[in-house]
Amino acid sequence: MSQPAAGQGVRVRDPERAAKILDAAVELFATRGFHAVAMSEIGPAAGIVGSGIYRHFDSKYAVLVALLEDVMSQLLSSADQIIAEHADSDTTMGQLVRTQIDFCLDRRRHVQLYRREIHALQPEDGRRLRRMQRRYNEEWIATLLEIRPDIDDGKARALVHAAIGAIQSIVAYDSGQSREDQTRALTAVAESCLNATW
């Protein structure tokens, strides 16, 4: 029996309770893995009766899809807002970098979960989220090509993936540094990737 696609498994009820369920689920999924967590554990972790989760989500898989979709929706929305400001390319790239850094620092568990469980999605959901991810990356690539006419599309893609990957590496460990220091370090690393030559 196929699992529900995103949007089909989510029932419109109390949005605050649904948000609590997602907050509890992302912590459990990111630390223990999607397959290791039982649906019955999510409700109590969210402060509700275990069966109450079914008033909002039809299955554990529907919870996972909602969480992963939220990651890309948030990033795409931020990128769209940045591009809509019609700033110069250097400013746009700086804002894209800073938004990615802020997202990773503020929503570490969500990024961990996305990186770990994107392959657990059913084909249709996986393709949809990867299309969203490619669209997000394209904004970076187009902006970098405006800044660096000395490189071709292939090199721009490689540099963008390196920069985003370097920023996202922060979710894999706790550096113990202040947020300001982490932001400064990640900005410098991302800029090094984007300015690299070979």
mmCIF file of the C-alpha atoms, coordinates in Angstrom:
data_MODEL
# 
_entry.id   MODEL 
# 
loop_
_atom_site.group_PDB 
_atom_site.id 
_atom_site.type_symbol 
_atom_site.label_atom_id 
_atom_site.label_alt_id 
_atom_site.label_comp_id 
_atom_site.label_asym_id 
_atom_site.label_entity_id 
_atom_site.label_seq_id 
_atom_site.pdbx_PDB_ins_code 
_atom_site.Cartn_x 
_atom_site.Cartn_y 
_atom_site.Cartn_z 
_atom_site.occupancy 
_atom_site.B_iso_or_equiv 
_atom_site.pdbx_formal_charge 
_atom_site.auth_seq_id 
_atom_site.auth_comp_id 
_atom_site.auth_asym_id 
_atom_site.auth_atom_id 
_atom_site.pdbx_PDB_model_num 
ATOM 1   C CA . MET A 1 1   ? 0.000  0.000  0.000   1.00 0.00 ? 1   MET A CA 1 
ATOM 2   C CA . SER A 1 2   ? 1.497  3.330  -1.026  1.00 0.00 ? 2   SER A CA 1 
ATOM 3   C CA . GLN A 1 3   ? 2.024  6.071  1.520   1.00 0.00 ? 3   GLN A CA 1 
ATOM 4   C CA . PRO A 1 4   ? 0.284  9.430  1.156   1.00 0.00 ? 4   PRO A CA 1 
ATOM 5   C CA . ALA A 1 5   ? 2.049  12.146 -0.763  1.00 0.00 ? 5   ALA A CA 1 
ATOM 6   C CA . ALA A 1 6   ? 2.757  15.460 0.915   1.00 0.00 ? 6   ALA A CA 1 
ATOM 7   C CA . GLY A 1 7   ? -0.405 17.398 1.543   1.00 0.00 ? 7   GLY A CA 1 
ATOM 8   C CA . GLN A 1 8   ? -2.607 14.277 1.394   1.00 0.00 ? 8   GLN A CA 1 
ATOM 9   C CA . GLY A 1 9   ? -1.473 12.925 4.768   1.00 0.00 ? 9   GLY A CA 1 
ATOM 10  C CA . VAL A 1 10  ? -1.916 16.177 6.674   1.00 0.00 ? 10  VAL A CA 1 
ATOM 11  C CA . ARG A 1 11  ? -5.328 17.050 8.099   1.00 0.00 ? 11  ARG A CA 1 
ATOM 12  C CA . VAL A 1 12  ? -6.192 20.640 8.860   1.00 0.00 ? 12  VAL A CA 1 
ATOM 13  C CA . ARG A 1 13  ? -6.756 20.784 12.624  1.00 0.00 ? 13  ARG A CA 1 
ATOM 14  C CA . ASP A 1 14  ? -5.018 22.755 15.350  1.00 0.00 ? 14  ASP A CA 1 
ATOM 15  C CA . PRO A 1 15  ? -1.903 24.240 13.658  1.00 0.00 ? 15  PRO A CA 1 
ATOM 16  C CA . GLU A 1 16  ? -0.167 24.812 16.991  1.00 0.00 ? 16  GLU A CA 1 
ATOM 17  C CA . ARG A 1 17  ? -0.541 21.174 17.961  1.00 0.00 ? 17  ARG A CA 1 
ATOM 18  C CA . ALA A 1 18  ? 0.628  20.074 14.524  1.00 0.00 ? 18  ALA A CA 1 
ATOM 19  C CA . ALA A 1 19  ? 3.700  22.289 14.963  1.00 0.00 ? 19  ALA A CA 1 
ATOM 20  C CA . LYS A 1 20  ? 4.413  20.681 18.344  1.00 0.00 ? 20  LYS A CA 1 
ATOM 21  C CA . ILE A 1 21  ? 4.212  17.252 16.740  1.00 0.00 ? 21  ILE A CA 1 
ATOM 22  C CA . LEU A 1 22  ? 6.665  18.287 14.021  1.00 0.00 ? 22  LEU A CA 1 
ATOM 23  C CA . ASP A 1 23  ? 9.051  19.806 16.576  1.00 0.00 ? 23  ASP A CA 1 
ATOM 24  C CA . ALA A 1 24  ? 9.033  16.592 18.602  1.00 0.00 ? 24  ALA A CA 1 
ATOM 25  C CA . ALA A 1 25  ? 9.369  14.421 15.512  1.00 0.00 ? 25  ALA A CA 1 
ATOM 26  C CA . VAL A 1 26  ? 12.337 16.292 14.049  1.00 0.00 ? 26  VAL A CA 1 
ATOM 27  C CA . GLU A 1 27  ? 14.234 15.870 17.308  1.00 0.00 ? 27  GLU A CA 1 
ATOM 28  C CA . LEU A 1 28  ? 13.497 12.146 17.460  1.00 0.00 ? 28  LEU A CA 1 
ATOM 29  C CA . PHE A 1 29  ? 14.086 11.477 13.754  1.00 0.00 ? 29  PHE A CA 1 
ATOM 30  C CA . ALA A 1 30  ? 17.322 13.483 13.593  1.00 0.00 ? 30  ALA A CA 1 
ATOM 31  C CA . THR A 1 31  ? 18.875 11.921 16.676  1.00 0.00 ? 31  THR A CA 1 
ATOM 32  C CA . ARG A 1 32  ? 17.711 8.323  16.289  1.00 0.00 ? 32  ARG A CA 1 
ATOM 33  C CA . GLY A 1 33  ? 16.785 7.953  12.628  1.00 0.00 ? 33  GLY A CA 1 
ATOM 34  C CA . PHE A 1 34  ? 13.370 7.878  10.991  1.00 0.00 ? 34  PHE A CA 1 
ATOM 35  C CA . HIS A 1 35  ? 13.028 4.084  10.944  1.00 0.00 ? 35  HIS A CA 1 
ATOM 36  C CA . ALA A 1 36  ? 14.030 3.687  14.609  1.00 0.00 ? 36  ALA A CA 1 
ATOM 37  C CA . VAL A 1 37  ? 11.255 5.939  15.919  1.00 0.00 ? 37  VAL A CA 1 
ATOM 38  C CA . ALA A 1 38  ? 7.769  4.556  16.519  1.00 0.00 ? 38  ALA A CA 1 
ATOM 39  C CA . MET A 1 39  ? 4.702  6.644  15.825  1.00 0.00 ? 39  MET A CA 1 
ATOM 40  C CA . SER A 1 40  ? 3.597  6.021  19.410  1.00 0.00 ? 40  SER A CA 1 
ATOM 41  C CA . GLU A 1 41  ? 6.689  7.867  20.684  1.00 0.00 ? 41  GLU A CA 1 
ATOM 42  C CA . ILE A 1 42  ? 6.018  11.105 18.836  1.00 0.00 ? 42  ILE A CA 1 
ATOM 43  C CA . GLY A 1 43  ? 2.744  12.012 20.549  1.00 0.00 ? 43  GLY A CA 1 
ATOM 44  C CA . PRO A 1 44  ? 4.064  11.832 24.127  1.00 0.00 ? 44  PRO A CA 1 
ATOM 45  C CA . ALA A 1 45  ? 7.207  13.724 23.098  1.00 0.00 ? 45  ALA A CA 1 
ATOM 46  C CA . ALA A 1 46  ? 4.912  16.475 21.785  1.00 0.00 ? 46  ALA A CA 1 
ATOM 47  C CA . GLY A 1 47  ? 2.926  16.486 25.025  1.00 0.00 ? 47  GLY A CA 1 
ATOM 48  C CA . ILE A 1 48  ? -0.205 14.879 23.610  1.00 0.00 ? 48  ILE A CA 1 
ATOM 49  C CA . VAL A 1 49  ? -1.800 11.453 23.777  1.00 0.00 ? 49  VAL A CA 1 
ATOM 50  C CA . GLY A 1 50  ? -0.051 9.133  21.359  1.00 0.00 ? 50  GLY A CA 1 
ATOM 51  C CA . SER A 1 51  ? -3.163 8.490  19.293  1.00 0.00 ? 51  SER A CA 1 
ATOM 52  C CA . GLY A 1 52  ? -3.774 12.250 19.036  1.00 0.00 ? 52  GLY A CA 1 
ATOM 53  C CA . ILE A 1 53  ? -1.103 12.500 16.375  1.00 0.00 ? 53  ILE A CA 1 
ATOM 54  C CA . TYR A 1 54  ? -3.463 10.825 13.886  1.00 0.00 ? 54  TYR A CA 1 
ATOM 55  C CA . ARG A 1 55  ? -5.743 13.842 14.059  1.00 0.00 ? 55  ARG A CA 1 
ATOM 56  C CA . HIS A 1 56  ? -3.027 15.730 12.190  1.00 0.00 ? 56  HIS A CA 1 
ATOM 57  C CA . PHE A 1 57  ? -0.978 13.143 10.296  1.00 0.00 ? 57  PHE A CA 1 
ATOM 58  C CA . ASP A 1 58  ? -2.057 9.840  8.767   1.00 0.00 ? 58  ASP A CA 1 
ATOM 59  C CA . SER A 1 59  ? 1.306  8.168  9.224   1.00 0.00 ? 59  SER A CA 1 
ATOM 60  C CA . LYS A 1 60  ? 4.874  8.549  10.386  1.00 0.00 ? 60  LYS A CA 1 
ATOM 61  C CA . TYR A 1 61  ? 5.849  8.919  6.748   1.00 0.00 ? 61  TYR A CA 1 
ATOM 62  C CA . ALA A 1 62  ? 3.483  11.891 6.375   1.00 0.00 ? 62  ALA A CA 1 
ATOM 63  C CA . VAL A 1 63  ? 5.281  13.532 9.310   1.00 0.00 ? 63  VAL A CA 1 
ATOM 64  C CA . LEU A 1 64  ? 8.657  12.990 7.618   1.00 0.00 ? 64  LEU A CA 1 
ATOM 65  C CA . VAL A 1 65  ? 7.444  14.436 4.307   1.00 0.00 ? 65  VAL A CA 1 
ATOM 66  C CA . ALA A 1 66  ? 6.024  17.493 6.065   1.00 0.00 ? 66  ALA A CA 1 
ATOM 67  C CA . LEU A 1 67  ? 9.341  18.100 7.829   1.00 0.00 ? 67  LEU A CA 1 
ATOM 68  C CA . LEU A 1 68  ? 11.516 17.710 4.733   1.00 0.00 ? 68  LEU A CA 1 
ATOM 69  C CA . GLU A 1 69  ? 9.185  19.782 2.609   1.00 0.00 ? 69  GLU A CA 1 
ATOM 70  C CA . ASP A 1 70  ? 9.314  22.538 5.220   1.00 0.00 ? 70  ASP A CA 1 
ATOM 71  C CA . VAL A 1 71  ? 13.110 22.696 4.904   1.00 0.00 ? 71  VAL A CA 1 
ATOM 72  C CA . MET A 1 72  ? 13.058 23.358 1.175   1.00 0.00 ? 72  MET A CA 1 
ATOM 73  C CA . SER A 1 73  ? 9.984  25.591 1.321   1.00 0.00 ? 73  SER A CA 1 
ATOM 74  C CA . GLN A 1 74  ? 11.653 27.842 3.892   1.00 0.00 ? 74  GLN A CA 1 
ATOM 75  C CA . LEU A 1 75  ? 14.905 28.075 1.932   1.00 0.00 ? 75  LEU A CA 1 
ATOM 76  C CA . LEU A 1 76  ? 13.129 28.693 -1.376  1.00 0.00 ? 76  LEU A CA 1 
ATOM 77  C CA . SER A 1 77  ? 10.939 31.363 0.161   1.00 0.00 ? 77  SER A CA 1 
ATOM 78  C CA . SER A 1 78  ? 13.997 33.136 1.556   1.00 0.00 ? 78  SER A CA 1 
ATOM 79  C CA . ALA A 1 79  ? 15.815 32.923 -1.782  1.00 0.00 ? 79  ALA A CA 1 
ATOM 80  C CA . ASP A 1 80  ? 12.776 34.249 -3.655  1.00 0.00 ? 80  ASP A CA 1 
ATOM 81  C CA . GLN A 1 81  ? 12.570 37.228 -1.304  1.00 0.00 ? 81  GLN A CA 1 
ATOM 82  C CA . ILE A 1 82  ? 16.269 37.966 -1.750  1.00 0.00 ? 82  ILE A CA 1 
ATOM 83  C CA . ILE A 1 83  ? 16.073 37.802 -5.545  1.00 0.00 ? 83  ILE A CA 1 
ATOM 84  C CA . ALA A 1 84  ? 12.913 39.943 -5.560  1.00 0.00 ? 84  ALA A CA 1 
ATOM 85  C CA . GLU A 1 85  ? 14.825 42.764 -3.877  1.00 0.00 ? 85  GLU A CA 1 
ATOM 86  C CA . HIS A 1 86  ? 16.768 43.271 -7.149  1.00 0.00 ? 86  HIS A CA 1 
ATOM 87  C CA . ALA A 1 87  ? 19.970 44.109 -5.302  1.00 0.00 ? 87  ALA A CA 1 
ATOM 88  C CA . ASP A 1 88  ? 23.354 43.934 -7.027  1.00 0.00 ? 88  ASP A CA 1 
ATOM 89  C CA . SER A 1 89  ? 24.777 40.456 -7.484  1.00 0.00 ? 89  SER A CA 1 
ATOM 90  C CA . ASP A 1 90  ? 27.391 40.729 -4.726  1.00 0.00 ? 90  ASP A CA 1 
ATOM 91  C CA . THR A 1 91  ? 24.758 41.788 -2.207  1.00 0.00 ? 91  THR A CA 1 
ATOM 92  C CA . THR A 1 92  ? 22.414 39.050 -3.380  1.00 0.00 ? 92  THR A CA 1 
ATOM 93  C CA . MET A 1 93  ? 25.085 36.391 -2.967  1.00 0.00 ? 93  MET A CA 1 
ATOM 94  C CA . GLY A 1 94  ? 25.974 37.683 0.469   1.00 0.00 ? 94  GLY A CA 1 
ATOM 95  C CA . GLN A 1 95  ? 22.340 37.453 1.515   1.00 0.00 ? 95  GLN A CA 1 
ATOM 96  C CA . LEU A 1 96  ? 22.001 33.930 0.115   1.00 0.00 ? 96  LEU A CA 1 
ATOM 97  C CA . VAL A 1 97  ? 25.059 32.864 2.084   1.00 0.00 ? 97  VAL A CA 1 
ATOM 98  C CA . ARG A 1 98  ? 23.862 34.513 5.293   1.00 0.00 ? 98  ARG A CA 1 
ATOM 99  C CA . THR A 1 99  ? 20.369 33.027 4.972   1.00 0.00 ? 99  THR A CA 1 
ATOM 100 C CA . GLN A 1 100 ? 21.796 29.537 4.539   1.00 0.00 ? 100 GLN A CA 1 
ATOM 101 C CA . ILE A 1 101 ? 24.034 30.022 7.572   1.00 0.00 ? 101 ILE A CA 1 
ATOM 102 C CA . ASP A 1 102 ? 21.178 31.327 9.719   1.00 0.00 ? 102 ASP A CA 1 
ATOM 103 C CA . PHE A 1 103 ? 18.955 28.444 8.644   1.00 0.00 ? 103 PHE A CA 1 
ATOM 104 C CA . CYS A 1 104 ? 21.591 25.854 9.559   1.00 0.00 ? 104 CYS A CA 1 
ATOM 105 C CA . LEU A 1 105 ? 22.254 27.453 12.934  1.00 0.00 ? 105 LEU A CA 1 
ATOM 106 C CA . ASP A 1 106 ? 18.586 27.991 13.785  1.00 0.00 ? 106 ASP A CA 1 
ATOM 107 C CA . ARG A 1 107 ? 17.237 24.715 12.419  1.00 0.00 ? 107 ARG A CA 1 
ATOM 108 C CA . ARG A 1 108 ? 20.119 22.337 12.857  1.00 0.00 ? 108 ARG A CA 1 
ATOM 109 C CA . ARG A 1 109 ? 17.922 19.283 13.430  1.00 0.00 ? 109 ARG A CA 1 
ATOM 110 C CA . HIS A 1 110 ? 15.899 19.969 10.291  1.00 0.00 ? 110 HIS A CA 1 
ATOM 111 C CA . VAL A 1 111 ? 19.028 20.115 8.149   1.00 0.00 ? 111 VAL A CA 1 
ATOM 112 C CA . GLN A 1 112 ? 20.406 16.966 9.783   1.00 0.00 ? 112 GLN A CA 1 
ATOM 113 C CA . LEU A 1 113 ? 17.157 15.186 9.039   1.00 0.00 ? 113 LEU A CA 1 
ATOM 114 C CA . TYR A 1 114 ? 17.044 16.366 5.428   1.00 0.00 ? 114 TYR A CA 1 
ATOM 115 C CA . ARG A 1 115 ? 20.599 15.235 4.748   1.00 0.00 ? 115 ARG A CA 1 
ATOM 116 C CA . ARG A 1 116 ? 20.021 11.860 6.377   1.00 0.00 ? 116 ARG A CA 1 
ATOM 117 C CA . GLU A 1 117 ? 16.499 10.926 5.302   1.00 0.00 ? 117 GLU A CA 1 
ATOM 118 C CA . ILE A 1 118 ? 15.938 12.461 1.853   1.00 0.00 ? 118 ILE A CA 1 
ATOM 119 C CA . HIS A 1 119 ? 16.644 9.011  0.407   1.00 0.00 ? 119 HIS A CA 1 
ATOM 120 C CA . ALA A 1 120 ? 13.864 7.468  2.529   1.00 0.00 ? 120 ALA A CA 1 
ATOM 121 C CA . LEU A 1 121 ? 11.198 9.261  0.514   1.00 0.00 ? 121 LEU A CA 1 
ATOM 122 C CA . GLN A 1 122 ? 9.038  7.494  -2.006  1.00 0.00 ? 122 GLN A CA 1 
ATOM 123 C CA . PRO A 1 123 ? 9.991  8.292  -5.623  1.00 0.00 ? 123 PRO A CA 1 
ATOM 124 C CA . GLU A 1 124 ? 7.314  10.913 -6.272  1.00 0.00 ? 124 GLU A CA 1 
ATOM 125 C CA . ASP A 1 125 ? 8.037  12.848 -3.088  1.00 0.00 ? 125 ASP A CA 1 
ATOM 126 C CA . GLY A 1 126 ? 11.786 12.516 -3.607  1.00 0.00 ? 126 GLY A CA 1 
ATOM 127 C CA . ARG A 1 127 ? 11.589 13.910 -7.132  1.00 0.00 ? 127 ARG A CA 1 
ATOM 128 C CA . ARG A 1 128 ? 9.450  16.835 -5.996  1.00 0.00 ? 128 ARG A CA 1 
ATOM 129 C CA . LEU A 1 129 ? 11.809 17.814 -3.198  1.00 0.00 ? 129 LEU A CA 1 
ATOM 130 C CA . ARG A 1 130 ? 14.874 17.427 -5.400  1.00 0.00 ? 130 ARG A CA 1 
ATOM 131 C CA . ARG A 1 131 ? 13.263 19.734 -7.951  1.00 0.00 ? 131 ARG A CA 1 
ATOM 132 C CA . MET A 1 132 ? 12.813 22.285 -5.189  1.00 0.00 ? 132 MET A CA 1 
ATOM 133 C CA . GLN A 1 133 ? 16.430 21.814 -4.169  1.00 0.00 ? 133 GLN A CA 1 
ATOM 134 C CA . ARG A 1 134 ? 17.654 22.277 -7.744  1.00 0.00 ? 134 ARG A CA 1 
ATOM 135 C CA . ARG A 1 135 ? 15.600 25.447 -8.079  1.00 0.00 ? 135 ARG A CA 1 
ATOM 136 C CA . TYR A 1 136 ? 17.159 26.797 -4.891  1.00 0.00 ? 136 TYR A CA 1 
ATOM 137 C CA . ASN A 1 137 ? 20.650 25.953 -6.123  1.00 0.00 ? 137 ASN A CA 1 
ATOM 138 C CA . GLU A 1 138 ? 19.925 27.625 -9.478  1.00 0.00 ? 138 GLU A CA 1 
ATOM 139 C CA . GLU A 1 139 ? 19.480 30.993 -7.753  1.00 0.00 ? 139 GLU A CA 1 
ATOM 140 C CA . TRP A 1 140 ? 22.965 30.661 -6.294  1.00 0.00 ? 140 TRP A CA 1 
ATOM 141 C CA . ILE A 1 141 ? 24.432 29.501 -9.600  1.00 0.00 ? 141 ILE A CA 1 
ATOM 142 C CA . ALA A 1 142 ? 22.865 32.302 -11.654 1.00 0.00 ? 142 ALA A CA 1 
ATOM 143 C CA . THR A 1 143 ? 24.062 34.880 -9.128  1.00 0.00 ? 143 THR A CA 1 
ATOM 144 C CA . LEU A 1 144 ? 27.589 33.481 -9.063  1.00 0.00 ? 144 LEU A CA 1 
ATOM 145 C CA . LEU A 1 145 ? 27.778 33.530 -12.868 1.00 0.00 ? 145 LEU A CA 1 
ATOM 146 C CA . GLU A 1 146 ? 26.854 37.220 -12.782 1.00 0.00 ? 146 GLU A CA 1 
ATOM 147 C CA . ILE A 1 147 ? 29.668 37.867 -10.319 1.00 0.00 ? 147 ILE A CA 1 
ATOM 148 C CA . ARG A 1 148 ? 32.207 35.629 -12.033 1.00 0.00 ? 148 ARG A CA 1 
ATOM 149 C CA . PRO A 1 149 ? 32.041 35.777 -15.822 1.00 0.00 ? 149 PRO A CA 1 
ATOM 150 C CA . ASP A 1 150 ? 35.422 34.009 -15.810 1.00 0.00 ? 150 ASP A CA 1 
ATOM 151 C CA . ILE A 1 151 ? 33.844 30.616 -15.041 1.00 0.00 ? 151 ILE A CA 1 
ATOM 152 C CA . ASP A 1 152 ? 31.411 28.423 -16.931 1.00 0.00 ? 152 ASP A CA 1 
ATOM 153 C CA . ASP A 1 153 ? 28.175 26.834 -15.734 1.00 0.00 ? 153 ASP A CA 1 
ATOM 154 C CA . GLY A 1 154 ? 29.842 23.584 -14.695 1.00 0.00 ? 154 GLY A CA 1 
ATOM 155 C CA . LYS A 1 155 ? 32.378 25.312 -12.472 1.00 0.00 ? 155 LYS A CA 1 
ATOM 156 C CA . ALA A 1 156 ? 29.704 27.559 -10.980 1.00 0.00 ? 156 ALA A CA 1 
ATOM 157 C CA . ARG A 1 157 ? 27.657 24.518 -10.027 1.00 0.00 ? 157 ARG A CA 1 
ATOM 158 C CA . ALA A 1 158 ? 30.641 22.841 -8.419  1.00 0.00 ? 158 ALA A CA 1 
ATOM 159 C CA . LEU A 1 159 ? 31.509 25.946 -6.404  1.00 0.00 ? 159 LEU A CA 1 
ATOM 160 C CA . VAL A 1 160 ? 27.927 26.490 -5.251  1.00 0.00 ? 160 VAL A CA 1 
ATOM 161 C CA . HIS A 1 161 ? 27.602 22.890 -4.094  1.00 0.00 ? 161 HIS A CA 1 
ATOM 162 C CA . ALA A 1 162 ? 30.913 23.223 -2.263  1.00 0.00 ? 162 ALA A CA 1 
ATOM 163 C CA . ALA A 1 163 ? 29.819 26.432 -0.545  1.00 0.00 ? 163 ALA A CA 1 
ATOM 164 C CA . ILE A 1 164 ? 26.429 25.096 0.533   1.00 0.00 ? 164 ILE A CA 1 
ATOM 165 C CA . GLY A 1 165 ? 27.987 21.835 1.669   1.00 0.00 ? 165 GLY A CA 1 
ATOM 166 C CA . ALA A 1 166 ? 30.600 23.698 3.701   1.00 0.00 ? 166 ALA A CA 1 
ATOM 167 C CA . ILE A 1 167 ? 27.917 25.752 5.431   1.00 0.00 ? 167 ILE A CA 1 
ATOM 168 C CA . GLN A 1 168 ? 25.774 22.708 6.148   1.00 0.00 ? 168 GLN A CA 1 
ATOM 169 C CA . SER A 1 169 ? 28.719 20.886 7.696   1.00 0.00 ? 169 SER A CA 1 
ATOM 170 C CA . ILE A 1 170 ? 28.082 22.903 10.862  1.00 0.00 ? 170 ILE A CA 1 
ATOM 171 C CA . VAL A 1 171 ? 25.031 20.755 11.641  1.00 0.00 ? 171 VAL A CA 1 
ATOM 172 C CA . ALA A 1 172 ? 27.209 17.653 12.045  1.00 0.00 ? 172 ALA A CA 1 
ATOM 173 C CA . TYR A 1 173 ? 28.983 18.805 15.201  1.00 0.00 ? 173 TYR A CA 1 
ATOM 174 C CA . ASP A 1 174 ? 28.936 21.357 17.992  1.00 0.00 ? 174 ASP A CA 1 
ATOM 175 C CA . SER A 1 175 ? 31.906 23.668 17.558  1.00 0.00 ? 175 SER A CA 1 
ATOM 176 C CA . GLY A 1 176 ? 31.372 25.308 20.932  1.00 0.00 ? 176 GLY A CA 1 
ATOM 177 C CA . GLN A 1 177 ? 31.881 28.716 19.344  1.00 0.00 ? 177 GLN A CA 1 
ATOM 178 C CA . SER A 1 178 ? 29.560 31.667 19.720  1.00 0.00 ? 178 SER A CA 1 
ATOM 179 C CA . ARG A 1 179 ? 26.984 32.231 17.011  1.00 0.00 ? 179 ARG A CA 1 
ATOM 180 C CA . GLU A 1 180 ? 28.871 35.321 15.876  1.00 0.00 ? 180 GLU A CA 1 
ATOM 181 C CA . ASP A 1 181 ? 32.119 33.380 15.512  1.00 0.00 ? 181 ASP A CA 1 
ATOM 182 C CA . GLN A 1 182 ? 30.391 30.521 13.713  1.00 0.00 ? 182 GLN A CA 1 
ATOM 183 C CA . THR A 1 183 ? 28.716 32.933 11.311  1.00 0.00 ? 183 THR A CA 1 
ATOM 184 C CA . ARG A 1 184 ? 31.991 34.696 10.595  1.00 0.00 ? 184 ARG A CA 1 
ATOM 185 C CA . ALA A 1 185 ? 33.835 31.404 10.004  1.00 0.00 ? 185 ALA A CA 1 
ATOM 186 C CA . LEU A 1 186 ? 31.132 29.913 7.790   1.00 0.00 ? 186 LEU A CA 1 
ATOM 187 C CA . THR A 1 187 ? 30.895 33.112 5.753   1.00 0.00 ? 187 THR A CA 1 
ATOM 188 C CA . ALA A 1 188 ? 34.640 33.070 5.159   1.00 0.00 ? 188 ALA A CA 1 
ATOM 189 C CA . VAL A 1 189 ? 34.618 29.400 4.147   1.00 0.00 ? 189 VAL A CA 1 
ATOM 190 C CA . ALA A 1 190 ? 31.653 29.870 1.796   1.00 0.00 ? 190 ALA A CA 1 
ATOM 191 C CA . GLU A 1 191 ? 33.287 32.899 0.179   1.00 0.00 ? 191 GLU A CA 1 
ATOM 192 C CA . SER A 1 192 ? 36.499 30.915 -0.292  1.00 0.00 ? 192 SER A CA 1 
ATOM 193 C CA . CYS A 1 193 ? 34.565 28.185 -2.078  1.00 0.00 ? 193 CYS A CA 1 
ATOM 194 C CA . LEU A 1 194 ? 32.708 30.620 -4.311  1.00 0.00 ? 194 LEU A CA 1 
ATOM 195 C CA . ASN A 1 195 ? 35.914 32.505 -5.201  1.00 0.00 ? 195 ASN A CA 1 
ATOM 196 C CA . ALA A 1 196 ? 38.008 29.407 -5.832  1.00 0.00 ? 196 ALA A CA 1 
ATOM 197 C CA . THR A 1 197 ? 39.906 29.059 -9.122  1.00 0.00 ? 197 THR A CA 1 
ATOM 198 C CA . TRP A 1 198 ? 41.435 26.061 -10.869 1.00 0.00 ? 198 TRP A CA 1 
# 
